[in-house]
Amino acid sequence: MSARIERLEVHDVRFPTATAGDGSDSINRADYSACYVELFTDGGPTGTGFTFTGGRGTEICVQAVKAYAPLVVGRTVEEIFANPVEFSRSLVQEPQIRWLGPEKGATHMAVGAVVNAVWDLRAKLEGKPMWRLLAEMDSAELAAQVDYRHIEDELTYDEAVAILDEGRIGYEDRLKVLEHDGFPAYTTSVGWLGYSDDKVRALTEQAVADGWTAAKMKVGSPDVADDVRRARIIRDVLGPDRLLMMDANQIWSVPEAIANMRELAAFDPYWIEEPTHPDDILGHARIAKAVNPIRVATGEVAANRVIFKQLLQAEAIKVCQIDACRVGGVPEVLATLLMAAKRGVEVCPHSGGVGLCEYVQHLGMFEYLRIGKTLEGRMIEYVDHLHEHYTDPVTVVDGRYRLPTQPGYSVTLKAESIAEYSYPNGPAWLSS
């Protein structure tokens, strides 16, 4: 597993998606972008990772990654994984950078990009897709990846080992399920807020024809009547038996969320996602109580494991939506998955964007195999955008993710895509 990291390169890669309304919601209209990291080794594979961004903000994350480069370059993979918590802390507690977070915002997203690239490198060195690397890892080693500082009142090392050990029971049977059936998914491609009603109807009809049994729409229009109208269109096409999820992308206040969901409850939403500010733990708890039995789901911009700890302790969410690169990479996602399992909370990874589907398929599959041990309530978001730019793109058949087989984390961009869409000098931007 030994390989020395000799060079770090970071790229500002942006795709012009905003014009067509792809990815549009109540707040976001920017082009899908990525702060993309490459870790070059002394003759071994290249580790790749990224954090998902939106347009101009990418340059901030790029500079943050450059600030962390001296803490990574020169280390061996063997050295890093001999003391993984020390490695993570060397980044997040770096005294000249920490004040900008701590453990949140652009600097923490940059940490996530770097840490995920290290994990991609390890998976490639071991010749395993990320889900398999994690699922086959010894419980003690997996539990040792987590930094328990600030969450030990919710999760201890011994509790983590016990959860992971229990996850070995029935592992082979669950693996056969994934190999045969794949992992459940839902589509968000039908309901971006910037789409016309006709386009929403046509896309929903196509989704039904393609076999999707669950779909998500964006809500949070300035006038809730517009959300009601669009919900009626989508529900009419879906029929009563398919799931419809709603996503407000943080736009509402707590009273607005409660009032608006009373209007939208007529369309039988399975969950309301990000109904208010992502840091408002008690607000989420109040909304969850008021809109029950509609589930509250959140997590895609939860900054760190401490925010997730509080969401879970306050019983503010019934669906935990991990994001692969908002937090500090694989170890912090692992901490969140273990805390959710302890609380019996369903995990449905956030996806879409640039490469997030490629990332989180591994995490959702690992959670099923070694932590949650059930597919009940489990779905991975799917958005049909930009997969063609990856060397190992996701495969979704009949509304289910298929197991990745190539070594790594599936987020290596094609060289020609980096060249074409690098900002500001890529041909895609020079010609725009």
Secondary structure, 3 states (H helix, E strand, C coil): CCCEEEEEEEEEEECCCHHHCCCCCCCCCCCEEEEEEEEEECCCCCEEEEEEEEHHHHHHHHHHHHHHHHHCCCCEHHHHHHCHHHHHHHHHCCCCCHHHCCCCHHHHHHHHHHHHHHHHHHHHHHCCEHHHHHHCCCHHHHHCCCCCCCCCCCCCHHHHHHHHHHCCCCHHHHHHHHHHHCEEEEEEEEECCCCCHHHHHHHHHHHHHCCCCEEEEECCCCCHHHHHHHHHHHHHHHCCCCEEEEECCCCCCHHHHHHHHHHHHHHCEEEEECCCCCCCHHHHHHHHHHHCCCEEEECCCCCCHHHHHHHHHCCCCCEECCCCCCCCCHHHHHHHHHHHHHHCCEECCCCCCCCHHHHHHHHHHHHHHHHHCCCCCCCEEECCCCHHHECCCCCEECCEECCCCCCECCCCECHHHHHHHECCCCHHHHCC
